[in-house]
């Protein structure tokens, strides 16, 4: 039986019920676009997107370049009734402990910032602490690394996180990498997804969810933009 309190399960439930899981990325600033909030309250936006039907929420906690915080993670995790992902540059077990303490259900592990030994260590540690590791890849080499450590929740980042996602990457990268993914993994396409047509194209590749941040925050009506991306999953 699928456990709806797990991050990956919530995505599967949305997908199995006929809707691509659209994962809103709550971030305050973009290195490319600057201030994203424009006076809006990120907590209220997160709560409203859950009301719109978001099965999960992603929260960026990195402060220097993205304007996030652990306090924002705590506030959102304690205020919504869906699983929450912590997005940050996690490199230690202590940081996973802190993630759990602040209420997250899942934690991002970025292959570009970890060697395989460290990725495996953190992946297993997260599972042992009851938080799901979401492994982020950006290349065939990183996808192979994710498979070797046994990742079952994988995000293909269409943009280059090493350059703080200042490039113009889009769905084409997911399309090129998805065939290399583990067959039983929950697959997410992240960044560079702007239109319902792109979302529909990604569904056809076998993606279960899309993680969308800047495109939502730049929209005049976040709710309308969010709902436009919730295309049919079959």
C-alpha positions in Angstrom: 0.0 0.0 0.0 1.3 3.5 -0.9 2.0 5.7 2.1 0.7 9.2 1.3 3.0 10.8 3.9 6.1 9.8 1.9 7.3 12.4 -0.6 7.7 9.8 -3.5 4.3 8.2 -2.6 2.5 11.5 -2.8 3.9 12.0 -6.3 2.9 8.5 -7.4 -0.6 9.0 -6.0 -1.1 12.2 -8.0 0.3 10.5 -11.1 -1.8 7.4 -10.7 -5.0 9.5 -10.2 -4.4 11.0 -13.6 -2.5 14.2 -13.0 1.2 15.0 -13.4 2.6 16.0 -10.0 3.6 19.6 -10.2 6.0 20.4 -7.3 6.2 24.1 -6.5 9.6 25.3 -5.5 9.4 27.8 -2.7 12.4 30.1 -3.2 12.9 33.7 -2.4 15.5 34.7 -4.9 17.0 33.4 -8.1 20.7 34.1 -9.0 19.4 34.8 -12.6 16.1 36.7 -12.0 16.8 38.3 -8.6 14.0 38.8 -6.1 11.1 36.4 -6.7 8.8 37.2 -3.8 8.0 40.8 -4.9 6.3 41.4 -1.6 4.5 38.0 -1.4 4.6 35.8 1.7 6.3 32.5 0.8 4.4 30.7 3.5 1.0 31.9 2.3 2.0 31.0 -1.3 2.9 27.5 -0.2 -0.4 27.0 1.7 -2.4 28.3 -1.2 -0.7 25.9 -3.7 -1.6 23.0 -1.4 -5.2 24.2 -1.6 -4.8 24.2 -5.4 -3.8 20.6 -5.2 -0.1 20.4 -4.9 0.8 16.9 -3.5 4.1 18.0 -2.1 6.1 21.2 -1.5 9.8 22.0 -2.1 11.5 24.6 0.1 14.9 26.1 -0.8 16.8 26.7 2.4 20.2 28.0 0.9 20.5 31.6 2.1 23.4 33.3 0.2 22.2 32.8 -3.4 18.6 31.8 -3.1 17.4 33.7 0.0 16.1 30.7 1.9 16.3 29.6 5.5 15.7 26.7 7.9 13.1 28.8 9.6 11.1 29.0 6.4 11.3 25.3 6.1 10.1 24.8 9.6 7.2 27.2 9.1 6.0 25.6 5.9 6.5 22.0 7.1 4.4 22.8 10.2 1.7 24.6 8.3 0.9 22.2 5.3 -0.5 18.7 5.4 1.7 17.4 2.5 5.3 16.1 2.4 8.0 18.8 2.2 11.4 18.6 0.5 14.4 20.5 1.7 16.5 21.8 -1.1 20.1 22.9 -0.3 23.7 21.9 -0.9 23.7 19.0 1.6 27.1 17.4 2.3 27.0 16.1 5.8 25.0 13.7 8.0 24.6 16.6 10.5 22.7 18.6 7.9 20.4 15.6 7.3 19.7 15.5 11.1 18.9 19.2 10.9 16.6 18.6 8.0 14.6 16.1 10.0 14.5 18.4 13.0 12.9 21.1 10.8 10.1 18.8 9.6 11.1 17.9 6.1 10.0 14.5 4.6 12.7 14.5 1.9 16.1 15.9 1.4 17.9 16.8 -1.9 21.3 15.2 -2.6 23.1 16.8 -5.6 25.5 14.5 -7.5 27.4 17.5 -8.8 28.5 18.3 -5.2 29.2 14.8 -3.9 31.5 11.9 -4.9 29.9 8.5 -5.1 31.1 7.4 -1.7 29.7 10.5 0.0 26.4 10.2 -2.0 26.0 6.6 -0.9 26.7 7.5 2.7 24.2 10.3 2.8 21.6 8.4 0.8 21.7 5.5 3.3 21.8 7.9 6.3 18.8 9.7 5.1 16.8 6.5 4.8 17.9 5.4 8.2 16.6 8.7 9.7 13.3 8.3 8.0 13.7 11.1 5.4 13.6 10.3 1.7 16.7 11.2 -0.4 15.9 12.9 -3.7 19.0 12.4 -5.9 19.6 15.2 -8.4 21.4 14.4 -11.7 22.5 16.4 -14.7 24.3 13.9 -16.9 24.6 10.3 -17.9 27.5 9.9 -15.6 25.5 11.2 -12.6 22.5 9.1 -13.6 24.7 6.0 -13.5 26.0 7.1 -10.1 22.4 7.5 -8.8 21.6 4.0 -10.0 24.7 2.5 -8.3 23.7 3.9 -4.9 20.2 2.5 -5.2 18.3 5.8 -5.7 14.6 5.3 -6.2 13.6 9.0 -6.2 15.5 11.0 -8.8 15.3 14.5 -10.2 16.9 15.4 -13.6 17.9 19.1 -13.2 17.6 20.6 -16.7 19.8 23.4 -15.7 23.4 23.4 -14.4 23.3 23.8 -10.6 27.1 24.4 -10.5 26.4 27.6 -12.4 23.5 28.3 -10.0 21.0 27.5 -12.8 21.9 30.7 -14.8 21.7 28.7 -18.1 18.7 28.2 -20.3 18.3 24.4 -20.0 14.9 22.9 -20.5 13.0 19.6 -21.0 15.4 18.4 -23.7 17.9 17.2 -21.1 15.2 15.2 -19.3 14.2 13.6 -22.6 17.8 12.7 -23.3 18.4 11.1 -19.9 15.2 9.5 -18.9 15.8 6.2 -20.7 18.9 5.7 -18.5 16.8 5.9 -15.3 16.1 3.0 -13.0 12.9 1.3 -14.1 11.2 1.5 -10.8 12.3 5.0 -9.8 10.0 8.0 -9.2 11.2 10.4 -11.8 11.1 14.2 -11.6 12.1 16.8 -14.2 13.3 20.0 -12.6 13.8 23.6 -13.8 13.2 25.1 -17.2 9.6 24.0 -17.5 7.3 26.8 -18.5 4.3 25.7 -20.5 1.6 23.0 -20.4 3.0 21.7 -23.7 6.4 21.1 -22.1 4.7 19.4 -19.2 2.7 17.2 -21.5 5.8 16.3 -23.5 7.6 15.2 -20.3 4.6 13.0 -19.3 5.1 11.1 -22.5 8.7 10.3 -21.5 7.7 8.6 -18.3 8.2 11.5 -15.8 6.0 11.4 -12.7 6.4 15.0 -11.6 7.9 18.3 -12.5 9.5 20.7 -10.1 8.8 24.3 -11.0 10.1 27.4 -9.3 11.0 30.5 -11.2 8.3 30.1 -13.8 5.7 30.1 -11.0 7.1 33.1 -9.2 7.4 35.2 -12.4 3.8 34.6 -13.3 1.3 37.3 -12.6 -1.1 34.7 -11.2 0.8 31.9 -9.5 -2.3 29.7 -9.0 -3.3 30.0 -12.6 0.2 29.1 -13.7 0.3 26.2 -11.4 -3.0 24.7 -12.6 -2.0 25.1 -16.2 0.9 22.7 -15.7 -1.2 20.0 -14.1 -1.6 18.1 -17.3 -3.1 14.6 -17.5 -0.6 11.8 -16.8 -2.2 9.4 -19.2 
